[in-house]
């Protein structure tokens, strides 16, 4: 099986074609939430050939999810959604790369995670997280595909794309939504989640193809029972963007170090802890020594043999996971925890040698 055959039908479409399919294969998309909206959205993204698909979700599969979360079956009950969805999608399309993140998004990790992707899709069911993702996308200038459902109704739009408005332009304050019940409380109609999830994937495709008919600045409503649709225009407000940016403007002590500085520390024989938080397959290809503790394990256990005053330098492939790990340690009181800027990707680009035990 080859990729050209896999994408043959897409390439016959005038609005995609071989060039558009190549654009999709080069795109990196992060989907937050692998539940009722996330499952149909993710499968459509995978089948469409997005080159890298990130999945972030901290939850596990439950029996009550199965009727609408079509990536899972009864045998998956109790398994992490992010990991399970990644396995299913990788088998569905072997020509893409799927990266799971089993974690809860918060202010300490959202910027470093989203920075690695071109487009973000919000399939969550939590208003606090929705505003967090929105604000991070404004800071990073990332387009955000947004969808939500309420029983038989759903809506979709694209925020922060080519100057379009943001979530705060529609709903200025998160507190306004605190009284709105979640799907777990009031139920979810599988038809609605399926359709809205597919419409969200459709918007991501249009963003990659740079089509003029994206739903940026327009909120598209759909009623699954009547089949009726309507669209409401909304304006971009500078005050909303300023509020999003202000959320992340608190100064942070220097937490990254450069490859050059780390190389100097190694050569000088300075004492510090070096930790690689990548996966086994990444480390086997290239590493610079130190302890190997994959990210999920690192975040779930207290560091052994490390004092609060010790210097700890963490590295990964591009710097996102290590930055998350360093912030995790600092919250625990490790004031000298640092992330290697650019990770092994930048290290290799600068031609610095690989394995060196420290």
N, C-alpha and C positions, 0 to 999 in steps of 0.2 A: 504494500500500500504506500502510495506517495501523496504528498500534500497537494499537488496540482489536481489529482483526481478527487481528493477530499473536498476541495473548494471549487470544483468545476461549475456547479450550478450558480454559485455566487458570481463567478467571473463572467457568466453570460448576461448578467444584469447590467443594463446601460448605466445605472447610477453607481455601480461598484466597479465591475470590470477588473482586469488583472492589476491595474495600478491601485485601485481602491482596496483590493484584497491585500496587496502588499502593505498598504498603509495600516490596515487592521492588524496584520501580522507583526508590525513594528510597534504597535501601541501597547501601553501598560495601563491597566485599569485596576483599581482597588474597590472591592465591594465590601461595605460594612454591613454585616448582618447576613447570615446564611439560613434565614427562616422562610416564612411564607412568601415574601417578595423576593428574597435573595435566591431561592432555589430556581424558579423559572428564569430569572434574570441571568444567573450564572450559567445555566445550561445554554441559553441563547448566545451569550458572549463566547462560550467555549466553541459552540458549533460554528459561530461566525469567524472564528480564527484570531481573536485577540491574542497577541503573542505572549504576554505575561498577564496573568490574572491573580491578584492578591485577594485573599479572603480573610477578614478579621471577624471573629466571633468567639466569645468566651463560654457559650452555653453548650449543653449536651442535648442529644436527641431524646425526646420523650414520646410516649405513645400518642399523646394528644396532638403532636406535631404532624403525624404521618399523613393525615387526610389531605393536607395542603402543601407539605414540604416534600416535593416529589423526588428529590435526590436521595431520600432515605427510605429504608424498609424496616420491618420489624426487627431484623437481626442487628440493626444499628442502634437500637435503644440503649441509652447510657453512654454512647460514644461521643467524643467532641465533634461538634458540627463542622468546624473549620477543617479539621483533618479528614473527616469522612467525606465532606463535599469535595475536597481536593483530590482524594483518591478516585472518586466517581468521575469527576471531570477529566482527570488525566487519562483514564481509561477510555472515556468518550471521544477525546481528541488527543492522540499522542503527539501532535505537532505543535502543541502549546506548552507553556510552563505555568504550573499552578503553585502558588506560594501561600500556605496557610499560616495564620497568626492566631493562636489560641490565647487571646488576652482581652482585657477590658480596656477600651479606649479611655484615656484621661489626659489631662493637660501635660503630663510628663512624657507621654509617648506619641501623641497624635501628630505633632509636627514632623517628627523624625520619620514616622511611618508613611504619612501622606506624601512627603517630599520625594519618595522613590517612584511615584506614579504620575501619569499624564492626566488621568480623569479619575474622579471619585464618584461612587454611586452609593447613596444612602438608602439602605434597605432595613434600617433599624426600626425599633418600635418603642423608642424611649426619647422623650423630648429633650431631656438634658444632653443626651449624646448627640442628638440632631443639631442642637445649637453649637456644641463643641466642634463637630465636623464642619459645619457652616463657617464658623469663625476661623478655623484652621485653613480652610480653602481660600478665604479672603486674604489671609496673611501670606499664603503661598501662591496666590493667584492661580488656583486650580479650578477648572469647571466642575460643577457639582450637579449630578443628576439626582433629583429628589422625587420620591414617590411615597404615598401613604394611602391607607384604606380605612374605611369605617363601615364595617359590615358589608352591605352590597355596593357601597360607593367608594370611589378611589380618585386620586388625582396625581398628576405628573407635571414636572416642570424642570427647567435647567437653570441653575443659579450661577452667578459669577462667570458668565461666558460672554466674552466680547463686550464687557461693560454692563451686562444685564444685572438686575437686582439680586438680592440675597434673601435668605430666609427671614432675616430681621426686617427687610423691606415689607414683607407680607405680614409678619407677626413680630412686632418690635421687641416684645419682652417674652422670655421663656416662661415666666410665671403665669402668663395668660393661658397657658396650655396645661397647667398642673392638674386641673380638674377633669381633663379628657381621659377616659378610660382606655386601657390597652386592649389588644386583641385577646389577651389571656383572660380579661375580665368580661368582655362583651361578645366574644366569639369572632370568628373570621370565616368569610365565605370563600371557599377554595377557588371559585370562578373569578372572583374579584382579584385575589392575590395573583392568580396566574396571568390575567390580562394586564394588570398594572405592572407586574414584574417584567413582562415581555415589552411593554411600552417603554420602560426604563432602559432596557437593553437597546431598543431602537433609537432612543435619544443619544446613547453613548456612541452608537455607530455613526449617527449623523454628525456628532461633534468631531469624530475622527476624520470623516470625509469632508468636513467643513461645509456642510450644506446650509443654505440660507433659511431652511424651514424648521430649524430646531425650535423647541418650545421655550427658548430663552425669553424672559419677560412676559410669558403667557402661562397661566395655570390651566391645565387641561383636566376637566372633570369627566368622569364616566360613571354611569349607573348600570350595573350589570343586569338588573331586573327589567328595566325599560329599554336599555340599549341607547339611551339618550346621552349626548355629549354637549359640552359647552366650554368656552374658553374665556378667561378673565385676564385682562392685561394688568400689569402692575409696574410701577416705576422704580428705578434705581435711586436710592437715597444715600447721599454722602454720609449722613449721620449714622446710618446703619453700618457702613463699612468702618467708620471710625470706632464704633463701639466694638466691633469684632477685633480690630487691630489692638485696641487698648487692652484687651483680655490677655494678650501675650507680651505686653511691653514691660512687664516687671523685669528688672535687671537680674541676670543669672551669673554667678561666678564662673570664670573660665572652666569649661568642662571638656573641651577637645584639645588634643595635642596633634602636632603635625608628624608625618612620617619621618621628617628630618630630625626632629627633636627626639623621637623614640629611638631612632638609629644611634644618635649620640649617647643616649642613656645606656643602650646595650653595649656600645664600644667602651664607655667609661667604667663599666662594671657596677653601675649604680644598682642598689637593691630595690626591687619593686616586684609586685605580682603581675604577671601577664596572663590574660584569660582570653581564649578564643570561644565566642558564643555561636559559631556557625554549626551547621549540621555536619555529620560524618563525611558525606560525599564531598562537601566543599573543602574540608580540612585535608582530605586525602590528596587533593590536587595541588594545594599550595598552602603553606603556613609558616609562621615565624616562631614556632615553639610556644611554651607556656602551657597552662592548664587548658584542657578542652572540656567546656561545660555548655552544651547546647542551650539556646536562649530560654526555652520553656522550663528546662530543669534549673537554670540559673535563677529565674524569677521566683521559683517555688521553694528554694532552699536558702538557708543562711550560709554565707561564705565560711568555709572551714579554714582554720589556720591563718586568718587575716584579722589584724587588729584595726580598730577605728582610725588609728593614726597612720596606718600603712598606705603607701602609694599603690594604687591598683590601676592598671591600664588594660582596657578591654578593646578587642578588635573583632570585626566581622567582615563581610564582603565589601560593603559600600559605606558603612558608617552609621546606618540607621538603627540596627539592632544593638550595636555597642553603645550608642547614645542613650537608648532606652535603658540599657543595663546600668550605665553609669549614673543616670538619674535615679534609678531604683536604689542603688547603693547609697547615694547621697541622702535620700529620704530616710535611710536607716542610720545615718550618722557618719558614713565613710566620706569625710570631707575631701580626701585626696583620690577620689575615683575619677578616672578620665576615660574618654572615648577617643580612639584613633581616627582622626578625620580622614574620610575617604576610604577607610578600610583597606583590604588587600587589593582592591581594584586600583586605587591611587598608588599604593606601595609598588605594585608591578609596573605601572605606567612610568614610575620614576627609576625603574631598573635596579631597585634595591634587592639584594639576595634574599632567598626564601628562608628555609629552616634554620633557626638558631635557638637553642634551648637557653632559657634565662632562669 
